[in-house]
Amino acid sequence: MSMGIRVQLCLMMFLQFFIWGGWFVTLGTFLGNNLGASGNQIGMAFSTQSWGAIIAPFVIGLIADRYFNAERILGILHLLGAVLMYCLYSADSFDAFYPYVLAYMLAYMPTLALVNSVSFGQMQEPAREFGKIRVWGTIGWIVAGLVISYVFSWDAKDAIAQGMLKNTFLLCAAASLLLGLFSFSLPATPPKANNGQTSLGQMLGLDALAMLRDRNFLLFFVSSILICIPLAFYYQNANPFLTEIGVENATGKMTLGQVSEVLFMLALPVFLQRFGIKLTLLVGMGAWALRYVLFAFGDADGAVVMLLLGIALHGICYDFFFVSGQIYTNAKASEQSKSAAQGLITLATYGLGMLVGFWVAGRITDLFAQGGGHDWQHIWLYPAGFAAVIFVLFLLSFKNERIESHE
């Protein structure tokens, strides 16, 4: 891979996750404080991510793996996203907001598989090279949080009261426009499927489902769905939790999780090669249970260090399960179904599991709402226990594999 292509892929990843981190982290805080949304309504808004992820593998399997270049579809979807982001900025009620956030996520979630496909398409050794490209997505997420919290201070209590958090959507609209235009300059990533007759199932990317015949991959797929139930609690509740208990610059402090993600992502290829996929995934699962225990017993005063440690564990939580899972999926997929396979794992993680997770998180958050606040200790103990159960089940059922460093 030439240095020019490497720079292009890094910038693509930076903008991809700058956009996501620039509005998604503070979404729950914005909806609760500025649009008067309940926990259940906030769960509905976050669940649009899951509906987008469920649709994604069919979009990718039908288009990217069959007919059109991945980078062109990526550009079109982000240009559409820029328009929808502006609509979110303009919405003045939850009822007006919801249709636009649903439409946006239907457009955005397929792009997660597309940026992976564009990246993998330029690599000779994905297990060694992908982490160095993907880490720029994490940097983009960090920069978005720092800009919101420390440059513009949109997440300060006074700024939230004045409705300044809605400016995050305007910021992300501009970034979406930039990435949409930039995508058309990315290296060509044509469909890899053959030009012969294909079945309807192949056109929809359902040929990737054949991977589930592999017992180990099936266990990984099911575990991906289950672990995303506790994951949904973090996305939906972490920022409102920190803001409510009085942690200043909550959005900026949450970028500590992405800083650790950068460090652990660079170590991930070595860990995979030395210890295999099973231990890597188990470390990620165990970190989810531990971080929620830290959230349950931490506070903004004497035990703030527990909150910061819980945030910092995000690097292990995300890299050792989700990024390693993407690499594992790419290694297991056939040449003709790599994009569809990435869409399939997106369905498992950000789709089915988190759809259930956001629903559960919304219900439990409302259940422990009290006097304008929440009983956060009880809320966080639920996902901690669930993650611990998944850890034990995976430990007992999954057989270790080594991921080769070449295709």
C-alpha positions in Angstrom: 0.0 0.0 0.0 1.4 3.4 -1.0 1.8 6.3 1.4 -0.8 8.3 -0.5 -3.4 5.5 -0.2 -2.6 5.1 3.5 -3.2 8.8 4.1 -6.5 8.7 2.2 -7.7 5.7 4.3 -6.7 7.4 7.5 -8.5 10.5 6.7 -11.6 8.5 5.6 -11.6 6.8 9.0 -11.0 10.0 10.9 -14.0 11.7 9.3 -16.2 8.6 9.6 -15.9 8.4 13.3 -15.6 12.2 13.9 -19.1 12.4 12.5 -20.4 9.6 14.8 -18.7 10.8 17.9 -19.7 14.4 17.3 -23.4 13.9 18.0 -24.0 10.4 19.3 -22.2 10.7 22.6 -24.3 13.7 23.7 -27.6 12.5 22.1 -29.1 11.3 25.4 -28.2 14.5 27.2 -29.6 16.6 24.4 -32.9 14.7 24.1 -33.5 14.6 27.9 -32.6 18.2 28.6 -33.6 20.0 25.4 -36.5 18.0 23.9 -37.9 16.6 27.2 -37.6 13.0 26.1 -38.2 10.1 28.5 -35.8 7.2 29.0 -38.0 5.1 26.7 -38.0 7.8 24.0 -34.2 8.2 24.3 -34.0 4.4 23.9 -36.1 4.7 20.7 -33.8 7.3 19.3 -30.7 5.2 20.0 -32.4 2.2 18.6 -32.5 3.8 15.1 -28.8 2.8 15.0 -29.9 -0.8 15.4 -32.5 -0.5 12.6 -29.8 0.9 10.4 -27.5 -1.9 11.3 -30.1 -4.5 10.5 -30.7 -3.1 7.1 -27.0 -2.6 6.4 -26.0 -6.2 5.4 -28.8 -6.3 2.8 -27.8 -2.9 1.4 -24.1 -3.9 1.2 -24.8 -7.4 -0.1 -27.1 -6.1 -2.8 -24.9 -3.2 -3.9 -21.3 -3.2 -2.7 -20.6 -6.9 -3.3 -22.5 -7.1 -6.5 -22.7 -4.0 -8.7 -21.2 -0.7 -7.6 -17.9 0.4 -6.2 -17.9 0.7 -2.4 -16.3 4.2 -2.3 -19.0 5.6 -4.5 -21.8 4.3 -2.4 -20.0 5.6 0.7 -19.9 9.1 -0.9 -23.6 9.1 -1.8 -24.6 8.0 1.7 -22.6 10.7 3.4 -23.9 13.4 1.2 -27.4 12.3 2.1 -26.3 12.2 5.8 -25.2 15.8 5.6 -28.8 16.9 4.6 -30.3 14.7 7.4 -27.9 16.1 10.0 -29.1 19.6 9.2 -32.7 18.4 9.6 -31.8 17.1 13.1 -30.3 20.5 13.9 -33.6 22.2 12.9 -36.0 19.8 14.8 -37.7 21.4 17.8 -39.5 18.3 19.3 -39.0 14.6 19.8 -41.7 13.8 17.3 -40.1 16.0 14.7 -36.6 14.7 15.6 -37.3 10.9 15.4 -38.0 10.5 11.7 -34.9 12.3 10.7 -32.6 10.3 13.1 -34.1 7.1 11.8 -33.5 8.1 8.2 -30.0 9.2 9.1 -29.1 5.9 10.7 -30.5 3.9 7.8 -28.0 5.9 5.7 -25.0 5.9 8.1 -24.8 2.3 9.4 -24.0 0.7 6.0 -21.0 3.1 5.8 -19.3 1.3 8.7 -19.1 -1.9 6.6 -18.1 0.2 3.5 -15.1 1.9 5.1 -13.9 -1.5 6.3 -14.4 -2.9 2.8 -12.5 0.0 1.2 -9.7 -0.5 3.7 -9.4 -4.2 3.4 -9.5 -3.9 -0.4 -6.1 -2.1 -0.3 -4.4 -4.4 2.2 -2.1 -7.4 1.7 -2.0 -8.3 5.4 -5.2 -7.0 7.1 -4.5 -8.5 10.5 -1.3 -6.4 10.7 -2.4 -3.3 8.7 -6.0 -2.7 9.6 -5.4 -1.5 13.2 -3.0 1.3 12.0 -5.7 2.6 9.7 -8.7 2.1 12.0 -7.0 3.9 14.9 -7.5 7.2 13.0 -11.3 6.7 13.4 -10.7 6.6 17.1 -8.6 9.8 16.9 -11.5 11.4 15.0 -14.0 10.4 17.8 -11.5 11.9 20.3 -11.2 15.2 18.4 -15.0 15.5 18.1 -15.4 15.1 21.9 -12.6 17.6 22.7 -14.0 20.2 20.3 -17.5 19.9 21.8 -16.4 20.0 25.4 -13.3 22.2 25.5 -13.4 24.4 22.4 -17.1 25.2 22.2 -18.2 24.0 25.7 -21.6 23.0 24.3 -22.0 20.3 27.1 -21.6 22.8 30.0 -24.7 23.0 32.2 -25.5 26.6 31.1 -24.9 25.8 27.5 -27.2 22.8 27.7 -29.9 24.9 29.2 -29.5 27.4 26.3 -29.9 24.6 23.8 -26.3 24.8 22.5 -26.0 21.0 22.2 -28.0 21.1 19.0 -24.9 22.7 17.3 -23.3 19.3 17.3 -25.6 18.3 14.5 -24.5 21.3 12.4 -20.9 20.4 13.0 -21.5 16.9 11.9 -23.5 18.0 8.8 -20.4 19.9 7.6 -18.1 16.8 8.3 -20.6 14.6 6.4 -20.5 16.9 3.4 -16.7 16.8 3.5 -16.5 13.0 3.7 -19.2 12.6 1.1 -17.2 14.6 -1.4 -13.8 13.1 -0.4 -15.1 9.6 -0.8 -15.2 9.9 -4.6 -11.4 10.4 -4.6 -10.8 7.1 -2.6 -9.1 4.1 -4.2 -11.5 2.2 -6.4 -13.1 -0.8 -4.6 -15.1 -2.6 -7.2 -17.4 -5.5 -6.4 -15.6 -8.8 -6.1 -18.4 -11.1 -7.0 -18.4 -13.0 -10.3 -20.4 -11.8 -13.2 -22.3 -15.0 -13.7 -25.9 -15.8 -12.7 -26.6 -15.3 -9.0 -29.5 -16.2 -6.8 -31.7 -13.8 -5.0 -30.1 -14.8 -1.7 -26.6 -14.0 -3.1 -27.9 -10.7 -4.4 -29.0 -9.8 -0.9 -25.7 -10.9 0.6 -27.3 -13.9 2.3 -24.4 -16.1 1.1 -22.5 -14.7 4.1 -24.9 -16.6 6.3 -23.2 -19.7 5.3 -20.4 -18.7 7.7 -22.8 -19.6 10.5 -22.3 -23.3 9.7 -18.9 -22.9 11.3 -19.6 -23.7 15.0 -17.0 -21.2 16.3 -18.2 -18.4 14.1 -21.8 -19.1 15.1 -20.8 -18.9 18.8 -19.0 -15.6 18.1 -22.0 -14.3 16.2 -24.4 -15.1 19.0 -22.0 -13.7 21.6 -21.7 -10.5 19.6 -25.5 -10.1 19.8 -25.6 -10.7 23.5 -22.6 -8.6 24.6 -24.2 -5.6 22.8 -27.1 -5.6 25.2 -24.9 -4.3 28.0 -23.0 -2.1 25.5 -26.3 -0.2 24.7 -26.3 1.0 28.4 -23.0 2.7 27.8 -24.0 4.5 24.6 -27.4 5.6 26.0 -26.6 6.4 29.6 -22.9 7.3 30.1 -23.0 10.9 29.1 -26.4 11.7 30.9 -25.1 9.8 33.9 -21.8 11.8 34.1 -23.6 15.1 33.5 -26.3 14.4 36.0 -24.0 13.5 38.9 -22.0 16.7 38.3 -18.9 15.6 36.4 -17.6 18.7 34.5 -16.7 18.5 30.8 -18.3 15.0 30.7 -18.0 14.7 26.9 -14.3 15.7 27.0 -13.5 13.3 29.8 -15.3 10.5 27.9 -12.6 10.8 25.2 -10.3 9.2 27.7 -11.9 6.0 26.5 -10.9 6.6 23.0 -7.3 7.5 24.0 -7.0 4.1 25.6 -8.6 2.7 22.4 -5.8 4.1 20.4 -3.2 2.5 22.6 -4.8 -0.9 22.8 -5.6 -1.0 19.0 -1.9 -0.7 18.3 -1.3 -3.7 20.6 -4.2 -5.7 19.2 -2.3 -7.4 16.3 0.4 -8.7 18.6 -2.2 -9.9 21.2 -4.1 -11.7 18.5 -1.0 -13.4 17.1 0.3 -14.4 20.5 -2.9 -15.5 22.4 -5.5 -16.1 19.7 -9.0 -14.9 19.2 -10.6 -16.6 22.2 -8.6 -14.9 24.9 -8.8 -11.6 23.0 -12.6 -11.7 22.9 -12.8 -12.8 26.6 -10.6 -9.9 27.7 -13.0 -7.5 25.9 -16.1 -9.1 27.5 -14.6 -9.1 31.0 -13.8 -5.4 30.7 -17.4 -4.6 30.0 -18.5 -6.2 33.3 -15.7 -4.5 35.3 -16.4 -1.0 33.9 -20.1 -1.1 34.9 -19.2 -2.1 38.4 -16.9 0.9 38.5 -19.7 3.1 37.3 -22.1 1.7 39.9 -19.9 2.5 42.8 -18.1 5.6 41.6 -19.2 9.3 42.1 -18.1 12.8 41.1 -16.3 13.5 44.3 -14.2 11.0 46.3 -14.6 8.1 43.9 -14.2 10.0 40.6 -11.1 7.9 39.9 -13.5 4.9 39.6 -15.5 6.7 36.9 -12.3 7.6 35.0 -11.0 4.0 35.2 -14.4 2.8 33.9 -14.2 5.2 31.0 -10.5 4.3 30.3 -11.5 0.6 30.0 -13.3 1.5 26.7 -10.1 0.7 24.8 -10.1 -2.9 25.9 -13.9 -3.2 25.7 -14.1 -2.0 22.1 -10.8 -3.1 20.5 -10.6 -6.6 22.0 -14.1 -7.5 21.1 -15.3 -5.4 18.2 -12.2 -4.6 16.2 -10.8 -8.1 16.7 -14.2 -9.4 15.6 -14.0 -7.4 12.4 -10.6 -8.9 11.7 -11.8 -12.4 12.6 -14.9 -12.0 10.3 -12.7 -10.8 7.4 -10.4 -13.9 7.9 -13.3 -16.3 7.9 -15.2 -14.8 4.9 -14.8 -16.0 1.3 -13.4 -13.5 -1.3 -16.9 -13.0 -2.8 -18.7 -12.2 0.4 -16.3 -10.1 2.5 -18.4 -6.9 2.4 -21.6 -8.9 3.1 -19.8 -10.6 6.0 -18.8 -7.2 7.5 -22.5 -6.2 7.1 -23.5 -9.4 8.8 -21.3 -8.7 11.9 -22.6 -5.1 11.9 -26.1 -6.6 12.1 -25.1 -8.8 15.0 -23.4 -6.1 17.0 -25.0 -2.7 16.2 -28.3 -4.3 15.0 -30.0 -7.1 16.9 -28.1 -7.0 20.2 -28.3 -3.2 20.6 -31.9 -3.0 19.4 -32.8 -5.2 22.4 -30.2 -3.4 24.6 -31.5 0.1 24.0 -35.1 -1.1 24.7 -33.9 -2.7 28.0 -31.8 0.3 28.9 -34.6 2.7 28.3 -37.0 0.6 30.5 -34.5 0.2 33.3 -33.5 3.8 33.2 -37.2 4.8 33.6 -37.7 2.2 36.3 -35.0 3.8 38.5 -35.9 7.4 37.7 -36.5 9.3 40.9 -37.1 13.0 41.8 -35.7 14.4 38.6 -32.7 12.1 38.7 -31.9 8.4 38.7 -30.6 5.6 40.9 -27.6 5.0 38.8 -26.0 2.3 41.0 -28.9 -0.1 40.3 -29.0 0.9 36.6 -25.3 0.0 36.1 -25.4 -3.3 38.0 -27.8 -4.8 35.4 -25.4 -4.7 32.4 -22.5 -5.6 34.7 -24.2 -8.9 35.7 -25.3 -9.7 32.1 -21.8 -9.1 30.7 -20.4 -11.5 33.4 -22.8 -14.2 32.4 -21.9 -13.9 28.7 -18.2 -14.1 29.6 -18.7 -17.4 31.4 -20.8 -19.0 28.6 -18.2 -17.9 25.9 -15.3 -19.2 28.0 -16.9 -22.7 28.2 -18.1 -23.0 24.6 -15.7 -21.3 22.2 -12.6 -23.0 20.9 -9.4 -21.0 20.3 -8.2 -20.1 16.8 -5.2 -18.3 15.4 -5.8 -15.5 13.0 -3.3 -15.5 10.1 -1.6 -12.3 9.2 -2.3 -12.7 5.5 -5.3 -13.4 3.3 
